[in-house]
Amino acid sequence: MPIPEKLIVAFVVVLITYLQATTSFFILGPALGGWTSLLAQKILLPLNVTLISIYVNYYLACKTDPGHVPDNWEPPSVILNSEPFLHLGISGPRYCHKCECFKPPRSHHCKQCGVCVLKMDHHCPWIGNCVGFGNYSYFIRFIFSVIICCTYGCYLLLWRLQRIFDARKNSWYSPQPTTIEFILVMLNITILCLVILLVGVLAVYHTYCLFTGQTTIEGSERRKTKRLIRRRKIDFFDYPFDLGFYRNICSVLGDNPILWPWPAPSPGNGVQFAVKQNTDPLMAYYWPPKVQADIMPETEWESQRLVRRDSEGYLVKEITLEDRIEMLQQENCFEQEEVMESEIQYCDSDSEGSDMTDYELE
């Protein structure tokens, strides 16, 4: 039985609050002369600022609508009335049969939410929401705030742990640290290291996605497209949304680098996206490309038992047991033909060798 997402979100909030309260008020505050002292305020200022960023961006990531397809949205008429790229083996406008609507570029259907999400990245149970166009910037700021805050807090706790060891070696040190404080320091360091490790992997991957202008789903689509190109299933099709390192970041966090840490939505409307230079703007509506077999009219596939559609709305052939047996028989026949051809070549080479020997003897 899956854990309800509301309980996961509540656990995250409780964990953040626990680390904040114990680290700032019980451990570091008294060690720095009281948490209201000037020294404590100066040292704890970066920690408190990043904690505020964590709370704000986490709340916005959880509560902000990731973006849904506008009512009666349709792609441009040139795409609906013609298929200018079908000769390249590229699919036409994408249609979601579950939501009964056209899907804008970079949007996908979320099974958990039951709707099509604009520029969908993934469904995250840790925020109880989809990560899409509307809240992706908050999600990015949240994970980076977590890394900065936990790293700095772990550094301060390691400093305090060293002072505790020094105090226990010197009995004249006053006041002596308590056992409860020592246990809390060790527990918080362990939790922070785990958070840094787990969230750090997520932060590294999303940094790569941010720099390359792709989402998690589009990363999978790009790998699949490269395989299709290598296997010559489709012609070369370049990913159209990679605008370059700087412009990719601006498309998510805004045009002003000074305001990147400030919680703000991504620019744009989530339906139209810029494409790289020397790329036809219509290519945005044809990503990801599909092999020609996946985009044939339904009438041509009825005789081939196409009985279901994938998440993108394209027909997928249902392979039956008879189909598998036939495929195996064809493979066996092909192998037998190869063996026969090799034997014939071997016999021909023997006959040629014998003819040459007879000629030389004469």
Salt bridges, closest charged atoms under 4 A:
GLU5 OE2 - HIS123 NE2 2.76
ASP65 OD1 - HIS68 NE2 3.38
ASP121 OD1 - HIS122 ND1 2.50
ASP121 OD1 - HIS206 NE2 4.00
GLU181 OE2 - ARG160 NE 2.73
GLU218 OE2 - ARG106 NE 2.72
GLU221 OE2 - HIS108 NE2 3.27
ASP238 OD2 - LYS276 NZ 2.95
GLU298 OE2 - ARG309 NH2 2.26
ASP310 OD2 - LYS290 NZ 3.38
GLU312 OE1 - ARG94 NH1 2.84
GLU312 OE1 - LYS103 NZ 3.25
GLU312 OE2 - HIS108 ND1 3.03
GLU318 OE1 - ARG308 NE 2.96
ASP323 OD1 - ARG305 NH2 2.83
